Amino acid sequence: MLDLLFYGILSPMKKIAYFLIGLILLVGIFWGGKFILERKGGDKGGLKVTSIPQASVFLEADNLGRTPFESDKIKSGDYTLKLVPEDAETAVSSWQGKIKVSTNVLTYVNRELTDSDLTSAGEVLSLEKIPGKSSEIAITATPEGAKISLDGEEKGAAPLILKNISAGDHEISLSASGFIERSIKIRTSRGYKLIADFQLALIPGEEGKTGKKEGQEEGPAKPYVKILDTPTGWLRVREEPSTAATEAAKVNPGETYPLLEEKEGWFKIEYETGKEGWISGKYAEKVE
């Protein structure tokens, strides 16, 4: 039997409210309860998905419904999960990510969707059985290198594995320069590793700095691309070099990004650490 509680920040959609909450007050809000999966054998796991605003939930090509969504009958395995906001009149972007559903445990996905992947936030939480009766926490984050604190004590930078954690309630906080601090409360269980993948939201007004490292004026190592002015004030990053491909993020004029590959009027860039996508060469300049 697995007994696990998840908590988290619930932030408003408006960026100015996002900013004030992130910098002035971190509020832990109970995320909805006690998750128990009690089975013997089988190959099913649990999946719970919440989002702001409400969104349709797609697991691979299957539409599971809308958020909040919960099921304990998901076949274990690796999946692509996609959230598509239901209100087509808003400027909120979709989100897509890789998740793993494991037998007899819950995978929990929470997303706060905005008009850009850079200002969106959220976490994916799950458990993994480990030998013995100790508890562990494995943390990854975007941006990589975010500072991690456990119960108010700084532990290091993401990615990080914390071992020999006492079973029970804990608070995890992550912070990085230029990003809104994020804090969640969790409950660890004996014999399990809590796996937590976080995305921090950029502080409003910091979007134009994401393509450059601190103290770097000319851009990343060459070759790189510089985003040019666009009619919309931003440029879509797509998963494939095609206007029909899914949007992965947005980048802004003046930003610079490492150039990974070129293909027929498209540039492949690393728009965040470990995240790659394609932009139109019409609105980007190659620097060698």
C-alpha positions in Angstrom: 0.0 0.0 0.0 1.3 3.4 -0.9 0.3 6.5 1.0 1.3 9.8 -0.6 0.3 13.4 -0.2 1.1 16.2 -2.7 0.8 19.9 -2.1 1.8 23.0 -4.1 1.6 26.6 -5.1 -1.5 27.8 -6.9 -0.7 31.0 -8.7 -3.1 33.3 -10.6 -2.8 33.6 -14.4 -2.0 37.3 -14.6 1.7 37.9 -14.8 1.8 40.8 -12.3 0.0 38.6 -9.7 2.4 35.8 -10.5 5.3 38.1 -9.9 4.0 39.4 -6.5 3.1 35.9 -5.2 6.5 34.6 -6.3 8.5 37.4 -4.7 6.4 38.3 -1.6 4.7 35.1 -0.4 4.9 31.4 -1.0 1.6 29.7 -0.1 1.3 25.9 0.2 -2.1 24.8 -0.9 -3.4 21.2 -0.4 -3.6 19.6 -3.8 -6.4 17.3 -3.3 -5.8 14.5 -1.1 -4.7 11.0 -0.2 -3.4 8.8 -3.1 -3.6 5.1 -2.3 -3.1 2.4 -4.9 -3.5 -1.0 -3.5 -3.1 -3.9 -5.9 -1.4 -7.3 -6.2 0.1 -8.0 -9.6 -1.3 -6.4 -12.8 0.3 -3.7 -14.9 -1.7 -0.6 -14.0 -0.7 2.6 -12.4 -2.4 5.9 -11.5 -2.4 9.3 -13.2 -3.6 12.6 -11.9 -3.5 15.8 -13.9 -4.4 19.3 -12.9 -4.0 22.6 -14.7 -4.8 26.3 -14.7 -6.6 27.0 -16.9 -8.7 23.9 -17.6 -7.2 21.8 -20.5 -7.9 18.7 -22.5 -5.7 15.8 -21.6 -4.1 13.7 -24.3 -2.0 10.6 -23.5 -0.2 9.8 -26.8 -3.1 10.2 -29.3 -5.9 9.3 -26.8 -8.1 12.1 -25.4 -8.6 11.2 -21.7 -10.9 14.1 -20.9 -10.2 17.4 -19.2 -8.5 18.6 -16.1 -8.8 17.8 -13.3 -8.3 14.2 -14.5 -7.6 11.1 -12.4 -7.5 7.4 -13.1 -5.9 4.4 -11.4 -6.3 2.2 -14.6 -3.5 3.5 -16.8 -1.2 0.8 -18.2 2.3 1.2 -17.0 4.8 2.6 -19.4 6.4 5.7 -20.9 4.1 8.3 -22.5 3.9 11.7 -24.1 1.3 13.8 -22.2 -0.2 16.9 -23.8 -2.4 19.6 -22.3 -4.4 21.7 -24.7 -6.2 24.7 -23.1 -10.0 24.6 -23.9 -10.6 28.3 -24.3 -9.5 29.0 -27.9 -9.9 32.7 -27.4 -7.1 33.0 -24.8 -3.4 33.3 -25.7 -2.5 30.3 -23.4 0.0 27.9 -25.0 -0.3 24.1 -24.9 2.1 22.0 -22.8 3.7 18.7 -23.7 6.1 16.4 -21.8 7.3 12.9 -21.2 5.9 11.0 -18.2 6.2 7.5 -16.8 3.4 5.6 -15.3 4.6 2.8 -12.9 2.6 -0.2 -11.6 0.8 0.5 -8.3 2.0 4.1 -7.9 0.6 7.5 -8.9 2.1 9.9 -11.4 1.0 13.5 -10.7 1.2 16.3 -13.2 0.4 19.9 -12.3 0.8 22.8 -14.8 0.2 26.5 -14.7 -0.2 27.5 -18.4 0.5 31.0 -19.7 1.1 32.5 -23.1 4.6 31.2 -23.2 6.4 28.0 -22.1 9.0 30.3 -20.5 6.5 31.9 -18.1 4.6 28.6 -17.4 5.4 26.5 -14.4 4.6 23.1 -12.9 5.9 19.8 -11.7 5.7 16.1 -12.4 5.8 13.9 -9.3 5.9 10.1 -9.0 7.3 7.3 -6.9 9.8 4.5 -7.5 10.3 1.5 -5.3 13.7 1.2 -3.8 15.4 -1.5 -1.7 15.2 -1.3 2.0 13.0 1.0 4.2 14.7 4.3 3.6 13.2 7.2 1.7 14.8 9.2 -1.1 14.0 12.3 -3.2 15.3 12.8 -6.8 14.9 16.3 -8.1 15.4 17.7 -11.6 14.5 21.2 -12.7 14.3 23.8 -15.5 16.4 25.8 -15.3 19.1 23.3 -14.5 21.2 24.4 -11.6 18.3 25.8 -9.6 19.0 25.9 -5.9 17.2 23.3 -3.8 16.1 23.6 -0.2 14.5 20.9 1.9 12.6 22.0 5.0 14.4 25.4 4.8 17.9 23.9 4.6 19.8 24.4 1.3 20.9 21.1 -0.1 22.5 21.8 -3.5 21.6 22.4 -7.1 19.4 20.5 -9.5 19.7 17.7 -10.6 20.1 16.2 -7.1 19.3 13.0 -5.2 18.7 13.3 -1.5 19.1 10.0 0.3 18.2 8.7 3.8 15.3 11.1 4.1 12.9 10.5 7.0 9.5 9.3 6.0 6.8 11.9 6.5 6.0 15.5 5.6 8.6 17.8 3.9 8.8 21.0 2.0 10.9 21.4 -1.2 11.7 24.9 -2.4 13.5 25.7 -5.7 14.9 29.1 -6.7 17.0 30.6 -9.5 18.0 34.1 -10.6 15.3 35.6 -12.8 12.7 32.9 -12.0 9.8 32.8 -9.5 10.6 30.7 -6.5 8.5 27.5 -6.2 7.7 25.6 -3.1 5.7 22.3 -2.6 4.9 20.1 0.3 5.2 16.4 -0.1 5.0 13.2 2.1 7.7 10.6 1.6 7.1 6.9 2.2 9.5 4.2 3.4 10.9 2.1 0.6 10.2 4.7 -2.1 12.0 7.4 -4.0 10.0 10.5 -4.7 10.9 11.7 -8.2 10.1 15.4 -8.8 10.7 17.3 -12.0 10.1 21.1 -11.7 9.7 23.9 -14.2 10.2 27.4 -12.7 8.5 30.4 -14.4 10.5 33.4 -15.5 9.8 36.6 -13.7 7.8 38.9 -16.0 10.2 41.2 -17.9 13.0 38.6 -17.8 12.0 36.8 -21.0 14.5 38.7 -23.2 17.4 37.5 -21.1 16.9 33.7 -21.5 19.1 33.3 -24.5 22.2 34.8 -22.8 24.2 33.6 -19.8 25.0 36.0 -17.0 27.8 38.4 -18.1 27.6 37.3 -21.7 27.0 40.2 -24.2 27.7 38.7 -27.6 25.7 35.5 -27.4 26.5 31.8 -26.9 29.4 30.0 -28.5 29.4 30.3 -32.3 27.6 29.3 -34.4 24.4 30.8 -32.9 21.3 32.5 -34.1 19.9 35.8 -33.1 16.1 36.3 -33.2 15.0 39.2 -35.5 12.0 41.4 -35.2 8.7 39.7 -36.0 5.2 41.0 -36.7 3.9 39.4 -33.5 6.8 40.4 -31.3 7.7 36.8 -30.7 8.7 33.7 -32.7 7.4 30.2 -32.4 9.7 27.3 -31.6 8.3 24.1 -33.2 9.0 20.4 -32.6 9.8 19.8 -36.3 10.9 22.1 -39.2 7.3 22.7 -40.4 4.6 25.3 -39.8 2.2 22.4 -39.1 4.4 21.1 -36.3 3.4 21.4 -32.6 4.5 24.6 -30.9 7.1 23.9 -28.2 7.8 27.4 -27.0 8.2 31.1 -28.0 11.4 33.1 -28.2 11.7 36.9 -28.5 13.5 39.4 -30.8 17.1 40.1 -29.7 17.6 36.8 -27.9 20.4 34.5 -29.0 20.5 30.7 -29.0 23.0 27.9 -29.9 22.6 26.7 -33.4 22.4 22.9 -33.6 21.3 22.2 -37.2 20.0 23.8 -40.4 17.3 22.5 -42.8 15.7 24.2 -45.7 14.9 27.6 -44.2 14.8 26.4 -40.6 17.2 26.5 -37.7 17.3 24.0 -34.8 18.2 25.7 -31.5 18.5 24.8 -27.9 16.0 27.2 -26.4 16.4 26.0 -22.8 18.9 23.7 -21.2 18.2 20.2 -22.6 15.3 21.4 -24.8 15.6 21.7 -28.6 13.3 23.0 -31.3 13.0 24.5 -34.8 12.5 28.2 -35.7 11.9 29.8 -39.1 15.1 31.2 -40.7 13.0 34.1 -42.0 13.1 35.7 -38.6 16.6 34.6 -37.4 20.1 35.6 -38.2 23.0 33.0 -38.2 26.2 34.2 -36.6 29.4 32.3 -37.3 
